[in-house]
């Protein structure tokens, strides 16, 4: 049991915000305590081969799901792996990397929950589900600025991938403990130049893991900036925590303090005063922005990871 690693899975479609979410969580847990794995490295084919074959990276047949599952099991038990590396910048494979897992392992990618065996490796499972219009804008911005595509190429790729997104990516939502949906308060803010620091967040909290007791703390008032309600997701009852993008530090303090009181390790990150990378975003002109919805989402997920770690002590 001393070798047991705590595993966090973060799954979502391309450009759903997985890397941004992961960075803040890793900082809270401590970079030296975290190993980050991307399941996109387990593609079977490089970019040109996928184009020649006519298969998308989202399709299970384009990924070594059996090796993903095997490697997750090894990492969970504290054993090292020889992990493949896929370069998104060039669309090609590089030399594999020897990975020895730290105390916490964050696994992010497209198909982390695609098999039951992989799902069982995780202590906490998070699915990212932004509105498709917003995700499209994020993908266009990322792929044109960082991956060498032009906008027409990205739009065509999104069109071609839609059937695979529907068939293979979105069903993984059902396996998650927390569903994270960042969304604009008004449709006109969901544009490529929008300020993502003002996005709201909707957190679906499934009863598959024990969440902090929020009922006595948060308002059910729909006009409150931080509110808790009941709903159904994929046919099942869930709690829903919503935080507005224009919430002030004063309005989020009670939730922030609740998380930090239950898990003392979070204390140094609970001022949300701009001194850490928690809740940080890069603006359209390169400026660093602060998002309380993002910060509290990262803190809540880190809370669950640390709670899971306490169970193994």
Beta strands, then each sheet from edge to edge (+ up, - down):
strand 1: 6-12
strand 2: 34-38
strand 3: 81-87
strand 4: 92-99
strand 5: 104-109
strand 6: 124-128
strand 7: 178-183
strand 8: 200-205
strand 9: 226-233
strand 10: 236-243
strand 11: 280-282
strand 12: 288-290
sheet 1: 2+ 5+ 1+ 6+ 7+ 8- 10+ 9-
sheet 2: 3+ 4-
sheet 3: 11+ 12-
end
